[in-house]
Amino acid sequence: MERRSFLKKAGVGLAGAAAAAAPAVHAQSAIRWRLASSFPKALDTIFGAAEVFARKVGEMSGGKFTISVHAGGELMPPFGVVDGVQQGTVECAHTAPYYFFGKDETFAMDCAIPFGLNSRQLTAWMYEGNGLKLFREFYKSYNIVNFPMGNTGAQMGGWYRKEIKGLADIKGLKMRIGGFGGKVLERIGGVPQNIPGGEIYQALEKGTIDATEWVGPYDDLKLGFNKVAPNYYYPAWWEGGPQLSLYVNTKAYEALSAENKAIIECAAAFAHTDMQAKYDAKNPGALKQLVAGGTKLHRMPKEIMEAAFREAMALYSELSAKNPNWKKVYADFDAFRRDQNLWFRFAEAGFDDFMQQQKL
């Protein structure tokens, strides 16, 4: 065999052997998801949490994993997002789980129930208690993998055309109230109305409703409720710390690599913290602006708070007797709440009480 021919064949053989020995390298294909929000774009804090999440996913994946964010009504109705994710119409959604208590009352505990947990306590239950574990089990039948993604903090008690002085003023009151709180409002004489955020102002302006609640000063100022209802109450006994959730279609989630699953988890956790921070930073200035414009601040009458508390506890007992899903989750939730309130009444409440009396 000629030397040149031998070297040529040997070179080809060595190259083939090297190629066989080297690990296969495949270009990672781009992932494109769609996220359906239940909120309008005008609410930059609550809708914006989904945008923050999508941006972080893009950054952490080096642009290989992109998620387009769509406001309520763009791809599906605001209250249609659970069905959308469950059926795989979209890969994910961002919403307030208590909107869907009609499917199962247990949804509400993934967001807020009257006299439930505040924002820090709920985050603690989800991440360090059994909350996330219990809801992962609950959502399996809906083809959903859930992640905490945002919290507004304790909300205001809403806007009323007329002053509310006691329980008698609740009788027959038509109030837009989100999610599960309406069940308790109904038990103390009110008439709950479930209306998406983008439609509330018109209903209040036209007199279709007598009162409304949304979140707090920053969002409420944007929505203009102060223009048609001068009385602003606090606190929202129905929302001590409502949590928003990211819902991901199970099939879409399981198709992700371990790296991309971690990206989803971390981006959602970042958006969770970011949303709370935005509300805490923006609400004080908005409240000052509202009061300067003539808004009348009132504390929710104790009579109403106590009546609502009694009815809420009675409702939870009734649900535990008839809904196995509720019973399982609420038993753990209730025990965690008891210990949290025991702790918070000392250091946290003691510090807050002192500081809020100081003239700084």
C-alpha positions as CSV (number, residue, x, y, z in Angstrom):
1,M,0.0,0.0,0.0
2,E,1.3,3.4,-0.9
3,R,2.3,5.6,2.1
4,R,0.1,8.5,1.0
5,S,-3.0,6.2,0.6
6,F,-2.3,4.6,4.0
7,L,-2.1,7.9,5.8
8,K,-5.3,9.1,4.1
9,K,-7.2,6.0,5.1
10,A,-5.7,6.1,8.6
11,G,-6.7,9.7,9.0
12,V,-10.3,9.0,8.0
13,G,-10.4,6.1,10.5
14,L,-9.0,8.1,13.4
15,A,-11.5,10.9,12.7
16,G,-14.3,8.5,12.7
17,A,-13.2,6.9,15.9
18,A,-12.9,10.4,17.5
19,A,-16.3,11.3,16.4
20,A,-17.7,8.1,17.8
21,A,-16.0,8.7,21.1
22,A,-17.1,12.4,21.5
23,P,-20.5,13.1,23.1
24,A,-23.2,14.0,20.7
25,V,-23.9,17.7,20.6
26,H,-27.4,18.9,19.6
27,A,-28.5,22.4,19.3
28,Q,-31.2,23.1,21.8
29,S,-34.4,24.0,20.0
30,A,-36.1,27.2,21.0
31,I,-39.2,26.9,23.3
32,R,-42.0,29.3,22.9
33,W,-44.9,29.4,25.3
34,R,-48.0,31.5,25.7
35,L,-49.2,32.8,29.1
36,A,-52.9,33.9,29.5
37,S,-53.4,36.4,32.3
38,S,-56.7,37.1,34.1
39,F,-55.8,40.8,34.3
40,P,-55.8,43.9,32.1
41,K,-52.5,45.5,31.0
42,A,-53.5,48.7,32.7
43,L,-52.8,47.1,36.1
44,D,-49.0,47.1,35.8
45,T,-48.5,45.6,39.2
46,I,-50.7,42.5,39.1
47,F,-50.6,42.0,35.3
48,G,-46.9,43.0,35.4
49,A,-45.9,40.1,37.5
50,A,-46.5,37.8,34.5
51,E,-44.3,40.1,32.4
52,V,-41.5,40.0,35.1
53,F,-41.8,36.2,35.1
54,A,-41.5,35.9,31.3
55,R,-38.6,38.3,31.2
56,K,-36.7,36.4,33.8
57,V,-37.3,33.1,31.9
58,G,-35.9,34.7,28.8
59,E,-32.8,36.0,30.6
60,M,-32.0,32.8,32.5
61,S,-32.4,30.7,29.3
62,G,-30.2,33.0,27.2
63,G,-33.3,33.8,25.0
64,K,-33.9,30.1,24.2
65,F,-37.1,29.9,26.3
66,T,-39.6,32.7,25.5
67,I,-43.1,33.3,26.9
68,S,-45.5,35.8,25.4
69,V,-47.9,37.3,27.9
70,H,-51.5,38.0,27.0
71,A,-53.9,40.1,28.9
72,G,-57.3,38.9,30.0
73,G,-59.6,38.6,27.0
74,E,-56.9,38.4,24.4
75,L,-56.7,34.6,24.1
76,M,-59.6,33.7,26.3
77,P,-61.9,35.2,28.9
78,P,-60.2,36.3,32.2
79,F,-62.1,33.5,34.1
80,G,-61.4,30.9,31.3
81,V,-57.7,30.4,32.1
82,V,-58.0,27.3,34.2
83,D,-59.8,25.6,31.3
84,G,-57.3,26.9,28.9
85,V,-54.3,25.4,30.8
86,Q,-56.1,22.2,31.7
87,Q,-57.0,21.6,28.0
88,G,-53.5,22.7,26.7
89,T,-54.9,25.6,24.8
90,V,-52.1,27.6,26.4
91,E,-49.0,26.3,28.2
92,C,-49.5,28.5,31.3
93,A,-51.6,31.2,33.0
94,H,-51.4,33.8,35.7
95,T,-54.4,34.3,37.9
96,A,-56.1,34.5,41.3
97,P,-57.1,30.9,42.2
98,Y,-60.1,32.0,44.2
99,Y,-61.8,33.0,41.0
100,F,-62.4,29.3,40.5
101,F,-64.0,28.3,43.7
102,G,-67.1,27.3,41.7
103,K,-65.1,24.3,40.4
104,D,-64.0,23.4,44.0
105,E,-63.9,25.6,47.0
106,T,-60.4,24.4,47.7
107,F,-59.1,26.7,44.9
108,A,-59.6,29.6,47.3
109,M,-57.0,28.5,49.8
110,D,-54.3,28.8,47.1
111,C,-55.2,32.5,47.1
112,A,-57.1,33.9,50.1
113,I,-60.0,33.0,52.3
114,P,-61.7,35.3,54.8
115,F,-59.6,35.6,58.0
116,G,-56.9,33.5,56.5
117,L,-53.1,34.1,56.4
118,N,-51.3,37.3,55.6
119,S,-48.8,37.4,52.8
120,R,-45.7,36.3,54.7
121,Q,-47.6,33.5,56.5
122,L,-49.0,32.2,53.2
123,T,-45.6,32.2,51.6
124,A,-44.3,30.3,54.7
125,W,-47.0,27.7,54.4
126,M,-46.4,27.2,50.7
127,Y,-42.7,26.9,50.8
128,E,-41.9,25.6,54.3
129,G,-45.2,24.1,55.3
130,N,-47.3,21.7,53.4
131,G,-49.1,24.2,51.2
132,L,-47.3,23.6,47.9
133,K,-47.3,19.8,48.4
134,L,-51.0,19.7,49.1
135,F,-51.9,21.9,46.1
136,R,-49.7,20.0,43.7
137,E,-51.7,16.9,44.7
138,F,-55.0,18.8,44.3
139,Y,-54.2,20.3,40.9
140,K,-53.2,16.9,39.4
141,S,-56.8,16.3,38.4
142,Y,-56.8,19.6,36.5
143,N,-53.6,18.8,34.6
144,I,-51.9,21.8,36.3
145,V,-48.6,22.3,38.1
146,N,-48.8,25.4,40.3
147,F,-46.3,27.9,41.5
148,P,-46.8,30.8,43.9
149,M,-46.4,34.0,41.8
150,G,-47.2,37.2,43.5
151,N,-49.0,38.6,46.5
152,T,-50.7,42.0,47.0
153,G,-50.3,42.1,50.8
154,A,-53.3,42.9,53.0
155,Q,-56.0,44.6,50.9
156,M,-58.3,47.5,51.5
157,G,-61.9,46.9,52.4
158,G,-63.4,48.5,49.3
159,W,-65.3,51.5,48.0
160,Y,-68.8,52.4,49.0
161,R,-71.3,54.9,47.7
162,K,-72.7,55.3,51.2
163,E,-71.1,55.1,54.6
164,I,-71.2,51.7,56.2
165,K,-71.8,52.1,60.0
166,G,-72.9,48.7,61.0
167,L,-74.2,45.3,60.0
168,A,-77.6,46.7,59.0
169,D,-75.9,48.6,56.1
170,I,-74.6,45.4,54.6
171,K,-78.2,44.0,54.1
172,G,-79.0,44.0,50.4
173,L,-75.7,45.7,49.5
174,K,-74.6,44.8,46.0
175,M,-70.9,44.5,46.1
176,R,-68.3,43.3,43.6
177,I,-66.1,41.1,45.7
178,G,-63.5,38.7,44.3
179,G,-63.7,35.0,44.8
180,F,-64.5,33.3,48.0
181,G,-65.2,36.4,50.2
182,G,-68.6,36.7,48.5
183,K,-69.8,33.5,50.2
184,V,-69.3,35.1,53.6
185,L,-70.6,38.5,52.5
186,E,-73.8,36.7,51.4
187,R,-74.1,35.1,54.8
188,I,-74.1,38.5,56.6
189,G,-76.7,39.9,54.2
190,G,-74.7,41.3,51.2
191,V,-75.2,40.4,47.5
192,P,-71.9,39.5,46.0
193,Q,-71.1,40.2,42.3
194,N,-68.2,38.6,40.5
195,I,-66.9,41.0,37.9
196,P,-63.5,41.1,36.2
197,G,-61.2,44.0,37.1
198,G,-61.6,45.8,33.7
199,E,-65.4,46.0,34.1
200,I,-65.8,47.2,37.7
201,Y,-65.7,51.0,37.2
202,Q,-68.5,51.0,34.7
203,A,-70.7,48.8,37.0
204,L,-70.1,51.2,39.9
205,E,-70.6,54.3,37.9
206,K,-73.9,53.0,36.5
207,G,-75.2,51.9,39.9
208,T,-75.3,48.3,38.9
209,I,-73.3,47.7,42.2
210,D,-73.3,49.7,45.4
211,A,-69.7,49.0,46.4
212,T,-66.6,47.3,45.1
213,E,-63.2,46.1,46.3
214,W,-60.1,45.5,44.2
215,V,-56.7,45.6,45.8
216,G,-55.4,48.7,47.4
217,P,-54.6,52.4,46.8
218,Y,-52.2,52.1,43.8
219,D,-54.5,50.0,41.6
220,D,-57.7,51.6,42.9
221,L,-56.5,55.0,42.0
222,K,-55.7,53.8,38.5
223,L,-59.2,52.3,38.2
224,G,-60.8,55.6,39.3
225,F,-63.1,54.2,42.0
226,N,-62.7,57.4,44.1
227,K,-64.6,59.3,41.4
228,V,-67.8,57.4,41.9
229,A,-67.6,56.1,45.5
230,P,-66.1,58.4,48.2
231,N,-66.0,56.1,51.2
232,Y,-62.9,53.9,51.4
233,Y,-62.8,51.2,54.1
234,Y,-60.0,49.0,55.6
235,P,-59.1,46.3,56.1
236,A,-60.4,43.6,53.7
237,W,-61.3,40.8,56.1
238,W,-61.6,38.6,53.1
239,E,-58.1,39.2,51.8
240,G,-55.3,39.4,54.4
241,G,-52.7,38.3,51.9
242,P,-54.0,37.0,48.6
243,Q,-51.6,35.0,46.5
244,L,-51.5,34.8,42.8
245,S,-50.5,31.6,41.0
246,L,-48.8,30.5,37.9
247,Y,-50.6,27.5,36.4
248,V,-48.6,25.4,34.0
249,N,-50.0,22.6,31.9
250,T,-48.7,19.3,33.2
251,K,-47.8,17.9,29.8
252,A,-46.0,21.1,28.8
253,Y,-44.1,21.1,32.1
254,E,-43.0,17.5,32.0
255,A,-41.7,18.0,28.4
256,L,-39.1,20.6,29.8
257,S,-35.6,19.7,30.7
258,A,-34.5,19.8,34.3
259,E,-32.8,23.1,33.6
260,N,-35.9,24.7,32.2
261,K,-38.0,23.4,35.0
262,A,-35.6,25.1,37.4
263,I,-35.9,28.3,35.4
264,I,-39.7,28.3,35.7
265,E,-39.5,27.8,39.4
266,C,-36.9,30.5,40.0
267,A,-38.5,33.0,37.7
268,A,-41.9,32.5,39.4
269,A,-40.3,33.0,42.9
270,F,-38.6,36.2,41.7
271,A,-42.0,37.5,40.3
272,H,-43.6,36.5,43.6
273,T,-41.3,38.7,45.6
274,D,-41.2,41.5,43.1
275,M,-45.0,41.9,43.0
276,Q,-45.3,42.3,46.8
277,A,-42.4,44.8,46.8
278,K,-44.1,46.9,44.1
279,Y,-47.4,47.1,46.0
280,D,-45.7,48.0,49.3
281,A,-43.6,50.7,47.6
282,K,-46.5,52.2,45.5
283,N,-49.5,52.1,47.9
284,P,-48.4,54.9,50.4
285,G,-48.1,57.6,47.7
286,A,-51.4,56.6,46.1
287,L,-53.2,56.6,49.5
288,K,-51.9,60.2,50.1
289,Q,-53.2,61.2,46.7
290,L,-56.6,59.7,47.2
291,V,-57.1,61.4,50.6
292,A,-55.9,64.7,49.2
293,G,-58.5,64.3,46.5
294,G,-61.4,63.9,49.0
295,T,-61.5,60.2,49.7
296,K,-62.9,59.5,53.2
297,L,-61.1,56.7,55.0
298,H,-63.0,54.5,57.5
299,R,-62.1,51.5,59.5
300,M,-64.4,48.6,59.0
301,P,-66.9,48.5,61.9
302,K,-66.1,45.9,64.5
303,E,-69.6,44.6,64.4
304,I,-69.2,43.6,60.7
305,M,-65.8,42.1,61.3
306,E,-67.1,39.9,64.1
307,A,-70.2,38.8,62.2
308,A,-68.1,37.9,59.2
309,F,-65.6,36.0,61.3
310,R,-68.3,33.9,62.9
311,E,-69.9,33.1,59.5
312,A,-66.5,32.3,57.9
313,M,-65.6,29.8,60.6
314,A,-69.1,28.2,60.3
315,L,-68.7,28.0,56.5
316,Y,-65.3,26.3,56.8
317,S,-66.8,23.7,59.2
318,E,-69.6,23.0,56.8
319,L,-67.2,22.6,53.9
320,S,-65.0,20.2,55.8
321,A,-68.1,18.0,56.4
322,K,-69.0,17.8,52.7
323,N,-65.8,18.4,50.6
324,P,-63.0,15.9,51.1
325,N,-60.5,18.1,49.2
326,W,-61.3,21.1,51.4
327,K,-61.1,19.1,54.6
328,K,-57.7,17.7,53.8
329,V,-56.1,21.1,52.9
330,Y,-57.9,23.2,55.4
331,A,-56.9,21.0,58.4
332,D,-53.3,21.7,57.6
333,F,-53.9,25.4,56.8
334,D,-55.8,25.9,60.0
335,A,-53.1,24.4,62.2
336,F,-50.4,26.5,60.4
337,R,-52.5,29.7,60.9
338,R,-52.9,29.0,64.6
339,D,-49.1,28.8,65.1
340,Q,-48.4,31.8,62.9
341,N,-50.8,34.0,64.8
342,L,-49.3,32.9,68.1
343,W,-45.9,34.0,66.8
344,F,-46.9,37.2,65.0
345,R,-48.8,38.6,67.9
346,F,-45.5,39.1,69.8
347,A,-42.4,40.3,67.9
348,E,-44.0,41.3,64.6
349,A,-47.2,42.9,66.0
350,G,-45.3,44.5,68.9
351,F,-42.8,46.2,66.6
352,D,-45.4,47.3,64.1
353,D,-47.7,48.7,66.8
354,F,-44.9,50.8,68.3
355,M,-43.5,52.1,65.0
356,Q,-46.9,53.1,63.6
357,Q,-47.4,55.4,66.6
358,Q,-44.2,57.3,66.1
359,K,-44.0,60.6,64.3
360,L,-41.2,60.1,61.9
